[in-house]
Amino acid sequence: MTSSAPPPGATVTTPTQRRIAIALLLVGAVCAGMGQTIVFSVLPPLAREIGLSNFQTGFIFTLSACAWVFLGPVWGRMSDRHGRKPFIIAGMIGYAGSMTLFGGSIYLGLAGVLSGLPLYLLIVATRSIYGLVGSAGPPAAQAYIADRTSKKDRTAGIAGFSAAFGFGAMLGPGFGAAASLLGRVTPFFAAAALGFLMMFAVLAFLPERTGPTERKTQKKVRLLDSRITPFLGFALAFSIINAIPIQTIAFYFIDRLGYSTAQAPGYVSIGLTAGALASLFAQLVIVQRLRLPPARLMRIAPALMLGGHMLILFSDTLWPTVIGMMASGLGSGMAIPAATAATSLAVEPDEQGGAIGLAGAATASGFIVSPLIAFTLYAEAPQAPFILSSALALALLGYAWVSRKVGGAIPPDMDEAPEEAVSEPAAAPYQ
């Protein structure tokens, strides 16, 4: 896309304002990450108490992920046309509203007000709001960052967003355990309150002075666009591998490691926090500081995830399992920003929202496929899902080394660092 000067009378944001804006988005990502791991660590024991099976619990996430897969790219393309800020706000409203209603539905089940099918349908519906509306936020937020970073800094910029989400994921289990002291469903309401707070902060302080430059024709990035399909395939495979431990680990601690439903949340929080901390280290140090290109990150990450999942597979005690989750988290911390940045770099500036939306949809797809496969295998043996995830990690490792597109994930002009793309807002599609 060619640069365009701001319209007459428009107020151009300063570099300081843009740094504050991106900081706001990162804090919002922290809140979303906290909410995600709060649900994964707190829900499984509560689900068993209200009579839900493992498969039913997994399906709660599956339906929400389905909505995310189909609507995430749509929201992203709409942000290309109408600006990022409205969709960032809509996503935060969807997230916070979903957490509020989801916590309320769980409370009704624990209190005995609702049970059986009506309760389950209510739980599924309230969680699905996150996929339907919450999916508007991340594509728009990451496209907002992509609009304001040069190609050289694109991976690091997107890694910053992923790192913020990972930092929130690290804090989530501990925050959830602390909030649980005030009530068993309090963690959901506390996460929702933070989400609403961030929504008002973005509404008040996130600058977006002008909309996108008008174009005669609007480009639409397709799912089978050859520029991005290898990276979408990588993101999908990675998301399946990553979703298996996230969705089954709480049950694994109960059934394989022998903890009670009362003990499990505390020990699960140790594992999830360790994994999130490793992911955060990968994003802040390995990606941000070392500035490794997406191609190299996509070749290292599957090896780490393979080692981590095999360690979990052969372990029946706490600390080897935690170390396995750390290795897996380290790999995921590289894979997420690498696949998203490679997708972003492969398309034009005015296609960012749609492309990043597709990358997010590919990642969310793992949460559709994973529960259907993982909990079916889990019914046979708790270790069975990790046999599958280890095999998939091995296949992904081979694909990353064989694929020419993955190996050439750095465009020829990535070494160029057009500083004006960051310091001069006229070089970005939004001000």
C-alpha positions in Angstrom: 0.0 0.0 0.0 1.3 3.4 -0.8 1.7 6.1 1.9 -1.0 8.7 2.2 -0.9 12.0 4.1 -3.5 12.5 6.7 -6.6 14.3 5.6 -6.8 18.1 6.1 -7.5 19.0 9.7 -6.7 15.5 11.0 -4.7 15.4 14.2 -1.7 13.1 13.7 -0.7 11.0 16.7 2.8 11.3 18.1 5.3 8.4 18.6 4.6 8.7 22.4 0.8 8.4 21.8 1.4 5.4 19.7 3.5 3.7 22.3 0.8 4.4 24.9 -1.8 3.0 22.5 0.1 -0.2 22.0 0.7 -0.5 25.8 -3.0 -0.3 26.3 -3.5 -3.2 23.8 -0.9 -5.2 25.6 -2.6 -4.7 29.0 -5.8 -5.8 27.3 -4.1 -8.9 26.1 -2.9 -9.6 29.6 -6.5 -9.5 30.8 -7.6 -11.9 28.1 -4.8 -14.3 28.8 -5.7 -14.3 32.5 -9.3 -15.1 31.6 -8.3 -18.0 29.4 -6.2 -19.9 31.9 -8.7 -19.0 34.7 -11.3 -20.9 32.8 -9.0 -23.9 32.0 -7.8 -24.2 35.6 -11.0 -23.5 37.5 -13.7 -25.1 35.3 -12.8 -28.8 35.2 -13.3 -29.5 38.9 -16.4 -27.4 39.0 -17.7 -29.2 35.9 -17.4 -32.6 37.5 -19.3 -31.3 40.6 -22.2 -30.2 38.5 -22.3 -33.5 36.6 -20.6 -32.7 33.3 -18.5 -35.4 31.6 -15.0 -34.7 30.3 -16.3 -34.7 26.8 -19.1 -32.3 27.7 -16.5 -30.0 29.3 -14.4 -30.1 26.2 -17.3 -29.4 23.9 -17.9 -26.1 25.7 -14.6 -24.8 24.3 -15.2 -26.5 20.9 -18.4 -24.5 20.1 -16.8 -21.2 21.1 -13.7 -22.0 19.0 -16.0 -22.8 16.0 -17.5 -19.3 16.3 -14.0 -17.9 16.6 -12.8 -19.7 13.5 -15.6 -18.5 11.2 -16.0 -15.0 12.6 -12.4 -14.0 13.4 -11.4 -13.5 9.7 -14.7 -11.6 9.1 -14.1 -9.2 12.0 -10.5 -8.8 10.7 -11.6 -7.8 7.2 -14.2 -5.4 8.6 -11.4 -3.7 10.6 -9.5 -3.3 7.3 -12.5 -1.3 6.0 -13.8 0.5 9.1 -10.8 1.0 11.4 -9.4 -1.1 14.3 -10.7 0.6 17.4 -14.4 -0.2 17.1 -13.6 -3.9 16.8 -11.1 -3.9 19.6 -13.8 -2.4 21.9 -16.4 -4.9 20.6 -14.0 -7.8 21.3 -13.4 -6.6 24.9 -17.2 -6.3 25.5 -17.6 -9.8 24.2 -14.9 -11.2 26.4 -16.0 -9.4 29.6 -19.7 -10.1 29.0 -19.1 -13.8 28.3 -17.1 -14.2 31.4 -19.8 -12.5 33.5 -22.6 -14.7 32.1 -20.4 -17.9 32.1 -19.6 -17.4 35.8 -23.3 -16.8 36.5 -24.3 -20.0 34.7 -21.8 -22.1 36.7 -23.1 -20.5 39.9 -26.6 -21.6 39.1 -25.4 -25.1 38.6 -23.5 -25.2 41.9 -26.5 -23.7 43.7 -28.8 -26.4 42.3 -31.0 -23.8 40.6 -30.4 -25.4 37.2 -29.2 -28.9 36.2 -29.1 -31.3 33.3 -29.6 -30.2 29.8 -30.9 -26.6 30.5 -27.8 -25.9 32.6 -25.5 -27.3 30.0 -27.1 -25.3 27.2 -26.8 -22.2 29.2 -23.1 -22.8 29.9 -22.4 -23.5 26.2 -24.3 -20.4 25.1 -22.6 -18.0 27.5 -19.1 -19.3 26.6 -20.0 -19.1 22.9 -20.4 -15.3 23.3 -16.6 -15.2 23.6 -16.2 -16.8 20.2 -19.0 -14.8 18.5 -18.1 -11.3 19.7 -14.8 -11.7 21.6 -13.1 -12.8 18.4 -13.4 -9.3 17.0 -10.7 -8.0 19.4 -7.4 -9.9 18.7 -7.3 -9.6 14.9 -8.0 -5.9 15.1 -5.5 -5.3 17.9 -2.7 -7.2 16.1 -3.5 -5.5 12.9 -3.3 -2.2 14.8 0.2 -3.1 15.8 1.1 -4.4 12.3 -0.1 -1.0 10.9 2.5 0.7 13.0 5.6 -1.5 12.7 8.1 -2.0 9.9 8.6 -5.4 8.3 11.9 -5.7 10.2 10.1 -5.3 13.5 6.8 -7.1 12.6 7.7 -10.4 14.3 8.8 -8.6 17.5 5.7 -6.4 17.5 3.3 -9.3 17.2 5.4 -11.3 19.7 4.9 -8.5 22.2 1.1 -9.0 21.9 1.5 -12.8 22.3 3.9 -12.2 25.2 1.3 -10.0 26.9 -1.3 -12.7 26.4 1.2 -15.3 27.7 2.0 -13.1 30.8 -1.7 -13.0 31.5 -1.9 -16.8 31.1 0.9 -17.1 33.6 -0.9 -14.9 36.1 -4.4 -16.5 35.5 -4.1 -19.7 37.6 -2.7 -17.9 40.6 -5.2 -15.1 40.3 -8.0 -17.7 39.9 -6.8 -19.6 43.0 -6.7 -16.4 45.1 -10.0 -15.2 43.8 -11.5 -18.6 44.6 -11.0 -17.8 48.3 -13.8 -15.3 48.0 -16.1 -17.7 46.2 -15.9 -20.6 43.8 -17.0 -18.6 40.8 -15.5 -15.3 41.8 -12.5 -15.8 39.4 -14.9 -15.5 36.4 -16.4 -12.3 37.7 -13.1 -10.8 38.6 -11.7 -11.5 35.1 -14.8 -9.9 33.7 -14.4 -6.7 35.8 -10.8 -6.3 34.5 -12.1 -6.8 30.9 -14.7 -4.0 31.3 -12.1 -1.7 32.9 -9.8 -2.2 29.9 -12.7 -1.6 27.5 -13.3 1.8 29.0 -9.6 2.6 28.9 -9.4 1.7 25.2 -12.5 3.7 24.5 -11.0 6.8 26.2 -7.3 6.6 25.3 -6.7 4.5 22.2 -5.9 6.9 19.3 -7.2 6.3 15.9 -7.5 9.6 14.2 -8.6 8.5 10.7 -10.0 5.5 9.0 -8.3 3.5 6.3 -7.4 5.1 2.9 -10.3 4.8 0.5 -9.7 2.3 -2.3 -11.7 1.6 -5.5 -11.6 -2.1 -4.8 -11.4 -3.9 -1.5 -9.0 -6.9 -1.4 -10.1 -10.0 0.4 -7.5 -12.5 1.6 -8.8 -16.0 0.9 -8.3 -19.1 3.0 -6.5 -20.9 0.1 -4.4 -17.9 -0.8 -1.1 -19.5 -1.8 0.9 -16.8 0.0 -0.3 -17.8 3.4 -1.6 -21.4 3.2 1.7 -22.9 4.5 1.7 -20.7 7.5 -2.0 -21.4 8.2 -1.3 -25.1 8.0 1.5 -24.6 10.5 -0.7 -22.6 12.8 -3.5 -25.3 12.7 -1.1 -28.2 13.4 0.5 -26.2 16.2 -2.8 -25.3 17.7 -3.9 -28.9 17.9 -0.7 -29.9 19.7 -1.0 -26.9 22.0 -4.7 -27.4 22.8 -4.3 -31.0 24.0 -2.5 -30.3 27.2 -4.4 -27.1 27.9 -7.7 -28.9 27.7 -6.8 -32.2 29.4 -4.1 -31.3 31.9 -6.5 -30.6 34.8 -8.1 -34.1 34.3 -4.6 -35.6 33.8 -3.5 -34.3 37.2 -6.5 -35.9 38.8 -6.5 -39.3 37.0 -2.8 -39.8 36.2 -1.0 -37.9 39.0 -3.6 -38.8 41.6 -4.7 -35.4 43.0 -8.2 -34.9 44.3 -10.7 -32.5 42.8 -10.0 -30.1 45.7 -6.2 -30.4 45.3 -6.0 -30.3 41.5 -6.6 -26.6 40.9 -3.6 -25.6 43.0 -1.2 -28.1 41.3 -2.6 -27.4 37.9 -1.9 -23.8 38.4 1.8 -24.7 39.0 1.9 -26.5 35.7 0.0 -23.9 33.7 2.0 -21.0 35.3 5.3 -22.8 34.5 4.3 -23.3 30.9 3.1 -19.7 30.5 6.3 -18.4 32.1 8.4 -20.4 29.6 6.2 -19.1 26.7 6.7 -15.5 28.0 10.5 -16.1 28.1 10.4 -17.3 24.5 8.5 -14.2 23.3 10.3 -11.6 25.3 13.8 -12.9 25.1 14.2 -15.4 22.2 11.9 -13.6 19.8 12.2 -9.9 20.9 15.9 -9.8 21.8 17.5 -12.3 19.5 15.2 -11.2 16.6 15.2 -14.7 15.0 13.3 -14.8 11.7 9.9 -16.6 11.5 11.5 -19.5 9.5 13.9 -20.4 12.2 11.4 -20.1 15.0 9.0 -22.4 13.1 11.7 -25.0 12.9 12.8 -24.9 16.6 9.3 -24.7 18.2 8.1 -28.2 17.2 11.2 -29.9 18.5 10.6 -28.3 21.9 7.0 -29.2 21.9 7.8 -32.8 21.0 10.3 -33.1 23.9 7.8 -31.6 26.3 4.8 -33.8 25.4 6.9 -36.9 25.5 8.1 -36.0 29.0 4.4 -35.6 30.1 3.5 -38.8 28.4 6.1 -40.9 30.4 5.6 -39.1 33.7 3.3 -39.9 36.6 4.7 -37.4 39.1 4.4 -33.6 39.4 7.8 -32.1 38.5 8.6 -34.0 35.4 5.1 -33.1 34.1 5.7 -29.4 35.0 9.1 -29.5 33.1 7.3 -31.0 30.1 4.7 -28.2 30.2 7.6 -25.7 30.4 9.2 -27.2 27.3 5.9 -27.2 25.5 5.3 -23.6 26.6 8.7 -22.5 25.3 7.9 -24.0 21.9 4.4 -22.4 21.8 6.0 -19.0 22.7 8.0 -19.2 19.5 5.3 -20.8 17.2 2.5 -18.3 17.8 4.2 -15.1 16.9 6.2 -16.8 14.1 3.2 -18.1 12.3 1.2 -14.9 12.7 4.1 -12.7 11.7 4.9 -14.9 8.6 1.2 -14.6 7.6 1.3 -10.8 8.1 4.6 -10.4 6.1 3.2 -12.4 3.2 0.4 -9.9 2.4 -0.1 -6.2 1.6 -0.6 -3.6 4.3 -4.3 -3.2 3.5 -4.8 -7.0 3.9 -3.5 -7.1 7.5 -6.8 -7.5 9.3 -8.1 -10.3 7.1 -4.8 -12.2 7.0 -4.2 -12.0 10.8 -7.9 -13.0 11.3 -7.2 -16.1 9.2 -4.1 -16.9 11.3 -6.1 -16.5 14.5 -8.9 -18.7 13.0 -6.3 -21.4 12.2 -5.0 -21.3 15.7 -8.5 -21.4 17.2 -9.3 -24.4 15.0 -7.2 -26.6 17.2 -9.7 -26.0 20.0 -12.4 -27.5 17.7 -10.5 -30.6 16.6 -8.6 -31.2 19.9 -11.5 -31.9 22.3 -13.2 -34.3 19.9 -10.0 -36.3 19.5 -8.3 -35.8 22.8 -11.2 -36.6 25.1 -12.1 -39.7 23.0 -8.5 -40.9 23.4 -8.5 -39.8 27.1 -11.4 -42.2 27.8 -9.1 -45.0 26.7 -6.1 -43.9 28.8 -4.9 -40.5 30.2 -1.6 -40.8 28.3 -3.3 -41.4 24.9 -3.8 -37.7 23.9 -0.1 -37.1 24.5 0.9 -40.0 22.2 -1.1 -38.2 19.5 0.3 -34.8 20.3 3.9 -36.1 20.2 3.3 -37.7 16.8 1.8 -34.5 15.5 4.8 -32.5 16.8 7.1 -34.9 15.0 5.2 -34.5 11.8 5.1 -30.7 12.2 8.9 -30.7 12.7 9.4 -32.6 9.5 7.0 -30.3 7.6 8.8 -27.1 8.9 12.1 -28.4 7.6 10.8 -29.7 4.2 8.4 -26.8 3.3 10.1 -24.2 1.1 7.6 -21.6 2.0 8.3 -22.0 5.7 12.0 -22.0 5.1 11.7 -18.8 3.1 9.4 -17.1 5.6 11.5 -13.9 5.4 10.5 -11.7 2.4 13.5 -10.3 0.5 12.8 -6.8 1.8 12.5 -7.8 5.4 16.0 -6.6 6.1 15.0 -3.1 5.2 13.9 -1.0 8.1 11.8 1.9 6.9 11.8 3.9 10.1 9.2 6.2 8.8 6.7 3.3 8.9 6.9 3.6 12.6 7.8 7.2 13.4 5.7 8.8 10.7 2.0 7.9 10.9 1.4 9.0 7.3 3.2 5.8 6.3 0.6 3.6 8.1 -3.0 3.0 6.9 -4.3 4.4 10.2 -3.4 7.4 12.3 
